[in-house]
Amino acid sequence: MSMSLEERVRSAVAALLHASGESQTELASALGVSQAQVSRRQSGTAAWSLVDCDAVASHYGIDVLELLAGPTRATEALPADRRRVSARPAGTAPPAIVDGGVR
């Protein structure tokens, strides 16, 4: 079963927030709305309008069609300089958990 357009947009915004390391508050500030408004849109209580989608895409430096295509396409289109810096070098495993502790 495929996602609705509204679900794709919410998933894409969530993926962009994660990939960029931004909070809803930071996105809200960039869009000129409150964090509560972003939260309502992300929870599905309110819908992302086409104007909102254009503003989100512009904020992240991607084409609006990439945003509308869903989370995979949106994050693939995210410019490298907008991606958060990982604490670990790529390709390294997280610390092993042994007996409930970290070694």
C-alpha positions in Angstrom: 0.0 0.0 0.0 1.5 3.4 -1.0 1.6 6.5 1.2 -0.7 9.4 0.5 0.8 12.6 -0.6 0.3 14.1 2.9 2.1 11.1 4.5 5.0 11.4 2.0 5.4 15.1 2.8 5.3 14.5 6.6 7.8 11.6 6.2 10.1 13.7 3.9 10.1 16.6 6.4 10.9 14.3 9.2 13.7 12.7 7.2 15.1 16.1 6.3 15.0 17.2 9.9 16.9 14.1 10.9 19.4 14.2 8.1 20.2 17.9 8.7 20.2 17.6 12.5 17.6 20.5 12.7 14.9 20.7 15.3 11.2 21.5 14.6 12.0 24.9 16.3 14.8 25.7 13.9 12.6 24.8 10.9 9.7 26.8 12.3 12.0 29.8 12.7 13.2 29.5 9.1 9.6 29.3 7.8 8.3 32.1 10.0 5.9 29.9 11.9 5.7 28.6 15.5 7.2 25.2 16.5 3.6 24.2 17.5 2.5 24.8 13.9 5.3 22.6 12.5 4.3 20.0 15.1 0.7 20.0 14.1 1.7 19.6 10.4 4.0 16.8 11.3 1.4 15.0 13.4 -1.2 15.3 10.7 -3.5 17.6 12.7 -2.9 20.3 10.1 -1.7 19.9 6.5 1.4 21.2 4.8 0.1 23.6 2.1 1.8 23.9 -1.3 3.2 27.2 -0.1 4.7 25.5 2.9 6.1 22.7 0.8 7.8 25.3 -1.4 9.2 27.0 1.6 10.5 23.8 3.2 12.1 22.7 -0.1 13.8 26.1 -0.5 15.0 26.0 3.1 16.7 22.7 2.5 18.0 23.6 -1.0 16.0 20.9 -2.8 13.4 21.0 -5.5 9.8 20.9 -4.3 9.2 17.8 -6.4 11.9 15.9 -4.4 10.1 16.8 -1.2 6.8 15.6 -2.7 8.4 12.4 -3.9 9.0 11.3 -0.3 11.7 10.8 2.3 14.2 8.9 0.2 14.3 11.3 -2.7 14.2 14.3 -0.4 17.2 13.2 1.6 19.1 12.1 -1.4 18.6 15.6 -2.9 19.8 17.3 0.4 23.0 19.1 -0.4 26.1 17.8 1.5 26.6 21.1 3.3 23.1 20.8 4.8 23.8 17.3 6.3 24.6 17.0 9.9 28.1 16.0 10.8 28.3 12.5 12.3 30.0 12.0 15.6 31.6 8.8 14.2 33.5 8.5 10.9 31.5 6.7 8.2 31.8 3.0 8.2 32.7 2.6 11.9 30.5 0.6 14.2 29.0 2.0 17.4 30.6 0.9 20.7 29.8 -2.7 21.7 27.4 -3.2 24.5 28.6 -5.9 26.8 26.8 -6.9 30.0 24.6 -3.8 29.8 27.6 -1.5 29.7 29.6 0.2 27.0 33.2 -0.9 26.4 
